[in-house]
Amino acid sequence: MPTELSTHSWAQPERQARWADAISDTYFPLSLQFAGDQPFDGHLQRWSTPSTPFSLSRLRSSQLGYSRSKAQVGQDQDAFYLVTVPSRCDVHFEQGGHQLSCSPGGFIVERGDAPYRFHYGAQNDLWVLKLPERAFMGHLRGHQRYTRFCFDANQGLGRIFVEQLDLCARHFDSSPDAARHLLLEQAVSTLVLALQQDERVLGSEGSNLSTLHLSRVEHYVRQHLGDPDLTPQAIATACGLSLRYLHKLFASTPYTLGEWVRQQRLEAVHRQLRDPHCLMSIGELAFRWGFADQAQFTRAFRQQFGCTAREVRAGRVH
């Protein structure tokens, strides 16, 4: 069963304080601004598993504002993002000097590691997906920029993403424990694909030609991650680029080409380790995703995730 709470059984004088605590427990520390002396109603459901860092919630409430300060950001040990899908009325979001409004039929991305303001002026019904920053890093270049846009949920991958949230909530309880995290991971994977294909974000990165080359390189690498001979020269040749220009493309990103490829491989192993249906050994998984040297893989995995692959498979860490 999802974690669920409602203000229905709470005395009106205590609703605001109790709701504020529930919101901060579900997402991260936030300050709430209620609508004067108007009665407040709220209902919150949350779906999560111990084996995944993702969580899905459905939040229904009266008019409300939320804000996150530098002091509250400083309380966090890990950085998280929220993806919010309104279904009843517009939401308004401000972060990093950018303001946007999102109507039903769209969704927005909110960085939890920076101050922001978020509000809606009437009764609303929201899907909210919470995910760690590393779910974006390595998959989306300049992932902070995605907070500047409202994304389309009426068609294409955006619509599939939102439909998956609804399916996840409806089928979560009837699914085996071992499969529930897959429902959440599938929604996150679709979200990443939808964001990757948004032309506005691509166009905001500077040179469109460089962006297209870099996107093509990233696509090629993801299709050949398991090839131990995936060298910079092999990538450059396959993409019709010079080796020098290939490295120059990655000079504008947070990672070198080699670092990015290694991160993609480690993330692939990490995902499969948490899949209860994966029967491959840790050594087989490492080789499957391009690590020919087991000792090198072990060191890189611990450095990336702060734990061993065996600990992830055992479910002791996420």
Secondary structure as UniProt FT lines:
FT   STRAND          3..6
FT   HELIX           7..9
FT   HELIX           12..26
FT   STRAND          31..34
FT   TURN            36..37
FT   STRAND          42..48
FT   TURN            50..51
FT   STRAND          55..61
FT   STRAND          64..68
FT   HELIX           70..73
FT   TURN            74..75
FT   STRAND          80..86
FT   STRAND          91..95
FT   TURN            96..97
FT   STRAND          98..102
FT   TURN            104..105
FT   STRAND          106..111
FT   TURN            112..113
FT   STRAND          116..120
FT   STRAND          124..132
FT   HELIX           133..135
FT   TURN            136..139
FT   TURN            141..142
FT   HELIX           143..148
FT   STRAND          151..152
FT   HELIX           156..171
FT   TURN            172..174
FT   HELIX           177..196
FT   HELIX           199..203
FT   TURN            204..205
FT   HELIX           208..223
FT   TURN            224..226
FT   TURN            228..229
FT   HELIX           232..238
FT   TURN            239..240
FT   HELIX           243..250
FT   TURN            251..252
FT   HELIX           257..273
FT   TURN            276..277
FT   HELIX           282..288
FT   TURN            289..290
FT   HELIX           294..305
FT   HELIX           309..314
//
